[in-house]
Amino acid sequence: MSYIAFDLDALNVARDVGAAAGIPEERVTHGLLRMWAWCFREKTEHIDAVQVRGFFGSDAAPALVSFGFLAADGEVFRVRGAQRYLRVAEARRRGAEKTNAAKRERGVSDAPSTLERRSSDAQATLNRALPSALTPSTEHRAPNTEHREEEAPPPPQPIVAVFELKRPDLETIDAWVKEDFWRAAEITRREAGFPPEKWPNPVALSRWWGEAQQVADTRALADAFVRFIADKHWRAASPPCPWAAFAKQYLNFIPSRGVA
């Protein structure tokens, strides 16, 4: 199911935008959703003054510009943040195309899973870290490697002292928040024998989580991380399988069944 995420910062200033535009707060929140949905559906980040009036029921453009929701771009307005939804739509399109192409190539039978080529000790480590409920399906899209060679491994990182992490409950994975997912990922790295990493930047983690949740569900993202730490390229990196690399490359490891 597709959905539009409503940013908490937008909710916090909706009343102020309404006061500046002379409209009720609920019209602002509903107008923002309609505006973002329009951009997502029409694959555009630009709207005009007439469309603003249609979404909000008034000439709310000056208030929206002042509070950072719109940016003047000639005779039209650029919807700030709309590019995120356009990237999600493009990721879905690419995923569907690659899945269909893979199915055509292998006919009625599935291509061999890349996970079957793991060493037995690595497989045992991954199974302990993410139990069978997260074992990837054999009916998945093979990781996309077309940009792999262009992605240089991150520079060596300073040694991070080991700190305790509590494993989130796998039974409630569908209700995990971003911190739960990172803890599970970091514990998985450590149990695979990799050195610990420090907590990622909270803003960067929040931004990644908001985008990733619109591309795939939490179980599919967990499957993607399993594939990531089994990848020979990133296992040989320094540090091995860093979180920052996964946050940039996760679309290449998402199974087709996880695409919304």
FENWO-V554398 format. One record per residue. RES is the residue in three letters. SS is DSSP state (~ for helix, > for strand, _ for the rest). PHI is phi in degrees with one decimal (NA if undefined). PSI is psi in radians with two decimals (* if undefined). Layout:
res:RES ss:SS phi:PHI psi:PSI
res:RES ss:SS phi:PHI psi:PSI
//
This chain:
res:MET ss:_ phi:NA psi:2.28
res:SER ss:_ phi:-80.8 psi:2.59
res:TYR ss:_ phi:-153.4 psi:2.80
res:ILE ss:_ phi:-109.1 psi:2.14
res:ALA ss:_ phi:-77.4 psi:2.44
res:PHE ss:_ phi:-107.3 psi:1.95
res:ASP ss:_ phi:-64.3 psi:2.40
res:LEU ss:~ phi:-62.8 psi:-0.63
res:ASP ss:~ phi:-62.7 psi:-0.64
res:ALA ss:~ phi:-65.7 psi:-0.70
res:LEU ss:~ phi:-64.3 psi:-0.63
res:ASN ss:~ phi:-66.5 psi:-0.51
res:VAL ss:~ phi:-106.0 psi:0.07
res:ALA ss:~ phi:-59.2 psi:-0.69
res:ARG ss:~ phi:-65.3 psi:-0.69
res:ASP ss:~ phi:-67.1 psi:-0.68
res:VAL ss:~ phi:-63.1 psi:-0.74
res:GLY ss:~ phi:-62.0 psi:-0.71
res:ALA ss:~ phi:-65.0 psi:-0.69
res:ALA ss:~ phi:-70.5 psi:-0.60
res:ALA ss:~ phi:-90.7 psi:-0.15
res:GLY ss:_ phi:74.0 psi:0.54
res:ILE ss:_ phi:-130.2 psi:2.78
res:PRO ss:_ phi:-64.6 psi:2.70
res:GLU ss:~ phi:-58.9 psi:-0.73
res:GLU ss:~ phi:-65.2 psi:-0.48
res:ARG ss:~ phi:-71.6 psi:-0.56
res:VAL ss:~ phi:-66.1 psi:-0.87
res:THR ss:~ phi:-63.3 psi:-0.74
res:HIS ss:~ phi:-67.9 psi:-0.65
res:GLY ss:~ phi:-65.2 psi:-0.69
res:LEU ss:~ phi:-61.3 psi:-0.78
res:LEU ss:~ phi:-61.8 psi:-0.75
res:ARG ss:~ phi:-65.2 psi:-0.67
res:MET ss:~ phi:-65.4 psi:-0.83
res:TRP ss:~ phi:-64.7 psi:-0.70
res:ALA ss:~ phi:-63.9 psi:-0.68
res:TRP ss:~ phi:-60.7 psi:-0.82
res:CYS ss:~ phi:-61.5 psi:-0.72
res:PHE ss:~ phi:-65.4 psi:-0.77
res:ARG ss:~ phi:-70.4 psi:-0.72
res:GLU ss:~ phi:-90.6 psi:-0.04
res:LYS ss:_ phi:56.2 psi:0.91
res:THR ss:_ phi:-143.2 psi:2.73
res:GLU ss:_ phi:-117.1 psi:0.21
res:HIS ss:> phi:-120.2 psi:2.44
res:ILE ss:> phi:-136.5 psi:2.84
res:ASP ss:_ phi:-109.5 psi:3.13
res:ALA ss:~ phi:-64.5 psi:-0.60
res:VAL ss:~ phi:-65.6 psi:-0.72
res:GLN ss:~ phi:-66.3 psi:-0.65
res:VAL ss:~ phi:-58.3 psi:-0.81
res:ARG ss:~ phi:-62.6 psi:-0.65
res:GLY ss:~ phi:-65.8 psi:-0.70
res:PHE ss:~ phi:-72.5 psi:-0.68
res:PHE ss:~ phi:-109.5 psi:-0.15
res:GLY ss:_ phi:75.5 psi:0.19
res:SER ss:_ phi:-162.8 psi:3.04
res:ASP ss:_ phi:-81.1 psi:1.33
res:ALA ss:_ phi:-91.1 psi:0.04
res:ALA ss:~ phi:-56.7 psi:-0.81
res:PRO ss:~ phi:-59.1 psi:-0.72
res:ALA ss:~ phi:-66.3 psi:-0.71
res:LEU ss:~ phi:-66.6 psi:-0.62
res:VAL ss:~ phi:-66.9 psi:-0.79
res:SER ss:~ phi:-61.4 psi:-0.64
res:PHE ss:_ phi:-93.9 psi:0.13
res:GLY ss:_ phi:88.4 psi:0.19
res:PHE ss:_ phi:-87.0 psi:-0.49
res:LEU ss:> phi:-126.2 psi:2.74
res:ALA ss:> phi:-133.2 psi:2.26
res:ALA ss:> phi:-62.6 psi:2.30
res:ASP ss:> phi:-139.1 psi:1.40
res:GLY ss:_ phi:72.0 psi:-2.21
res:GLU ss:_ phi:-89.9 psi:0.00
res:VAL ss:> phi:-123.8 psi:-3.09
res:PHE ss:> phi:-121.8 psi:2.47
res:ARG ss:> phi:-95.5 psi:2.22
res:VAL ss:> phi:-80.2 psi:1.92
res:ARG ss:_ phi:-68.8 psi:2.32
res:GLY ss:_ phi:91.6 psi:-0.17
res:ALA ss:~ phi:-65.5 psi:-0.48
res:GLN ss:~ phi:-59.3 psi:-0.50
res:ARG ss:~ phi:-62.8 psi:-0.76
res:TYR ss:~ phi:-68.9 psi:-0.58
res:LEU ss:~ phi:-68.1 psi:-0.63
res:ARG ss:~ phi:-65.2 psi:-0.68
res:VAL ss:~ phi:-62.0 psi:-0.80
res:ALA ss:~ phi:-62.1 psi:-0.71
res:GLU ss:~ phi:-66.8 psi:-0.67
res:ALA ss:~ phi:-63.4 psi:-0.70
res:ARG ss:~ phi:-63.9 psi:-0.74
res:ARG ss:~ phi:-63.6 psi:-0.80
res:ARG ss:~ phi:-62.8 psi:-0.71
res:GLY ss:~ phi:-62.2 psi:-0.76
res:ALA ss:~ phi:-64.2 psi:-0.72
res:GLU ss:~ phi:-64.7 psi:-0.75
res:LYS ss:~ phi:-68.0 psi:-0.65
res:THR ss:~ phi:-64.2 psi:-0.80
res:ASN ss:~ phi:-64.3 psi:-0.69
res:ALA ss:~ phi:-64.9 psi:-0.72
res:ALA ss:~ phi:-64.4 psi:-0.69
res:LYS ss:~ phi:-65.3 psi:-0.67
res:ARG ss:~ phi:-66.8 psi:-0.63
res:GLU ss:~ phi:-69.3 psi:-0.67
res:ARG ss:~ phi:-94.7 psi:-0.09
res:GLY ss:_ phi:69.3 psi:-2.32
res:VAL ss:_ phi:-83.7 psi:-0.30
res:SER ss:_ phi:-102.8 psi:2.63
res:ASP ss:_ phi:-80.4 psi:2.59
res:ALA ss:_ phi:-71.4 psi:2.64
res:PRO ss:_ phi:-58.4 psi:2.38
res:SER ss:_ phi:-71.0 psi:2.41
res:THR ss:~ phi:-65.2 psi:-0.42
res:LEU ss:~ phi:-70.0 psi:-0.38
res:GLU ss:~ phi:-69.8 psi:-0.25
res:ARG ss:~ phi:-92.9 psi:0.13
res:ARG ss:_ phi:-69.5 psi:2.67
res:SER ss:_ phi:-71.1 psi:2.72
res:SER ss:~ phi:-64.9 psi:-0.63
res:ASP ss:~ phi:-70.3 psi:-0.64
res:ALA ss:~ phi:-66.2 psi:-0.68
res:GLN ss:~ phi:-62.8 psi:-0.73
res:ALA ss:~ phi:-64.0 psi:-0.70
res:THR ss:~ phi:-63.6 psi:-0.77
res:LEU ss:~ phi:-66.6 psi:-0.66
res:ASN ss:~ phi:-64.4 psi:-0.63
res:ARG ss:~ phi:-69.0 psi:-0.66
res:ALA ss:~ phi:-72.5 psi:-0.79
res:LEU ss:_ phi:-126.6 psi:1.80
res:PRO ss:_ phi:-60.1 psi:-3.14
res:SER ss:~ phi:-58.5 psi:-0.42
res:ALA ss:~ phi:-61.7 psi:-0.37
res:LEU ss:~ phi:-108.2 psi:0.15
res:THR ss:_ phi:-64.3 psi:2.21
res:PRO ss:_ phi:-62.3 psi:2.50
res:SER ss:_ phi:-69.4 psi:2.60
res:THR ss:_ phi:-72.6 psi:-0.24
res:GLU ss:_ phi:-94.7 psi:1.28
res:HIS ss:_ phi:-130.8 psi:2.85
res:ARG ss:_ phi:-79.4 psi:2.25
res:ALA ss:_ phi:-61.8 psi:2.50
res:PRO ss:_ phi:-55.2 psi:2.45
res:ASN ss:_ phi:-83.3 psi:2.09
res:THR ss:_ phi:-111.7 psi:0.19
res:GLU ss:_ phi:-65.1 psi:-0.44
res:HIS ss:_ phi:-107.4 psi:0.14
res:ARG ss:_ phi:-61.9 psi:-0.73
res:GLU ss:_ phi:-69.8 psi:-0.42
res:GLU ss:_ phi:-81.2 psi:-0.27
res:GLU ss:_ phi:-92.3 psi:1.83
res:ALA ss:_ phi:-77.9 psi:2.45
res:PRO ss:_ phi:-59.7 psi:2.55
res:PRO ss:_ phi:-61.2 psi:2.70
res:PRO ss:_ phi:-65.8 psi:2.76
res:PRO ss:_ phi:-54.4 psi:2.42
res:GLN ss:_ phi:-102.9 psi:2.65
res:PRO ss:_ phi:-63.9 psi:2.68
res:ILE ss:_ phi:-65.2 psi:2.32
res:VAL ss:_ phi:-108.8 psi:2.23
res:ALA ss:_ phi:-65.8 psi:2.50
res:VAL ss:_ phi:-66.2 psi:2.31
res:PHE ss:_ phi:-129.5 psi:2.66
res:GLU ss:_ phi:-74.4 psi:2.43
res:LEU ss:_ phi:-130.3 psi:2.42
res:LYS ss:_ phi:-95.5 psi:2.20
res:ARG ss:_ phi:-68.9 psi:2.23
res:PRO ss:_ phi:-68.0 psi:2.69
res:ASP ss:_ phi:-71.4 psi:2.09
res:LEU ss:~ phi:-64.5 psi:-0.48
res:GLU ss:~ phi:-65.1 psi:-0.40
res:THR ss:~ phi:-110.8 psi:0.49
res:ILE ss:~ phi:-57.6 psi:-0.59
res:ASP ss:~ phi:-67.8 psi:-0.28
res:ALA ss:~ phi:-106.3 psi:0.14
res:TRP ss:_ phi:-60.1 psi:2.55
res:VAL ss:_ phi:-102.3 psi:3.10
res:LYS ss:~ phi:-58.8 psi:-0.66
res:GLU ss:~ phi:-66.5 psi:-0.64
res:ASP ss:~ phi:-62.4 psi:-0.78
res:PHE ss:~ phi:-63.9 psi:-0.76
res:TRP ss:~ phi:-64.9 psi:-0.70
res:ARG ss:~ phi:-59.7 psi:-0.79
res:ALA ss:~ phi:-61.7 psi:-0.72
res:ALA ss:~ phi:-65.3 psi:-0.76
res:GLU ss:~ phi:-67.4 psi:-0.69
res:ILE ss:~ phi:-63.1 psi:-0.68
res:THR ss:~ phi:-61.9 psi:-0.75
res:ARG ss:~ phi:-60.3 psi:-0.82
res:ARG ss:~ phi:-63.5 psi:-0.71
res:GLU ss:~ phi:-71.7 psi:-0.29
res:ALA ss:_ phi:-85.6 psi:0.00
res:GLY ss:_ phi:94.0 psi:0.21
res:PHE ss:_ phi:-91.3 psi:2.64
res:PRO ss:_ phi:-67.4 psi:2.66
res:PRO ss:_ phi:-68.2 psi:2.69
res:GLU ss:_ phi:-117.5 psi:2.75
res:LYS ss:_ phi:-80.6 psi:2.87
res:TRP ss:_ phi:-57.9 psi:2.43
res:PRO ss:_ phi:-71.6 psi:2.87
res:ASN ss:_ phi:-56.8 psi:2.23
res:PRO ss:~ phi:-57.9 psi:-0.69
res:VAL ss:~ phi:-67.1 psi:-0.78
res:ALA ss:~ phi:-64.2 psi:-0.71
res:LEU ss:~ phi:-64.0 psi:-0.75
res:SER ss:~ phi:-64.4 psi:-0.74
res:ARG ss:~ phi:-63.9 psi:-0.77
res:TRP ss:~ phi:-63.7 psi:-0.78
res:TRP ss:~ phi:-62.0 psi:-0.74
res:GLY ss:~ phi:-61.6 psi:-0.69
res:GLU ss:~ phi:-74.5 psi:-0.79
res:ALA ss:~ phi:-63.3 psi:-0.62
res:GLN ss:~ phi:-67.5 psi:-0.34
res:GLN ss:~ phi:-88.1 psi:-0.19
res:VAL ss:~ phi:-97.1 psi:-0.67
res:ALA ss:> phi:-152.2 psi:2.78
res:ASP ss:_ phi:-79.5 psi:3.02
res:THR ss:~ phi:-64.9 psi:-0.65
res:ARG ss:~ phi:-63.9 psi:-0.73
res:ALA ss:~ phi:-66.1 psi:-0.64
res:LEU ss:~ phi:-66.0 psi:-0.64
res:ALA ss:~ phi:-65.5 psi:-0.73
res:ASP ss:~ phi:-59.0 psi:-0.71
res:ALA ss:~ phi:-62.4 psi:-0.67
res:PHE ss:~ phi:-68.7 psi:-0.62
res:VAL ss:~ phi:-59.7 psi:-0.79
res:ARG ss:~ phi:-63.9 psi:-0.68
res:PHE ss:~ phi:-61.7 psi:-0.84
res:ILE ss:~ phi:-77.2 psi:-0.13
res:ALA ss:~ phi:-92.5 psi:-0.10
res:ASP ss:_ phi:-75.5 psi:2.24
res:LYS ss:~ phi:-62.1 psi:-0.66
res:HIS ss:~ phi:-60.2 psi:-0.84
res:TRP ss:~ phi:-81.6 psi:-0.41
res:ARG ss:~ phi:-67.7 psi:-0.46
res:ALA ss:_ phi:-90.1 psi:-0.05
res:ALA ss:_ phi:-73.0 psi:2.95
res:SER ss:_ phi:-129.9 psi:1.87
res:PRO ss:_ phi:-74.5 psi:2.78
res:PRO ss:_ phi:-70.1 psi:2.40
res:CYS ss:_ phi:46.8 psi:1.01
res:PRO ss:_ phi:-71.2 psi:2.61
res:TRP ss:~ phi:-59.7 psi:-0.71
res:ALA ss:~ phi:-58.8 psi:-0.64
res:ALA ss:~ phi:-69.5 psi:-0.72
res:PHE ss:~ phi:-62.9 psi:-0.73
res:ALA ss:~ phi:-60.5 psi:-0.52
res:LYS ss:~ phi:-87.0 psi:-0.52
res:GLN ss:~ phi:-107.3 psi:0.05
res:TYR ss:~ phi:-59.1 psi:-0.52
res:LEU ss:~ phi:-61.8 psi:-0.49
res:ASN ss:~ phi:-73.1 psi:-0.24
res:PHE ss:~ phi:-115.8 psi:0.07
res:ILE ss:_ phi:-79.9 psi:2.23
res:PRO ss:_ phi:-68.0 psi:2.66
res:SER ss:~ phi:-62.0 psi:-0.50
res:ARG ss:~ phi:-72.1 psi:-0.22
res:GLY ss:~ phi:-91.0 psi:-0.14
res:VAL ss:> phi:-73.6 psi:2.26
res:ALA ss:_ phi:-65.8 psi:*
//
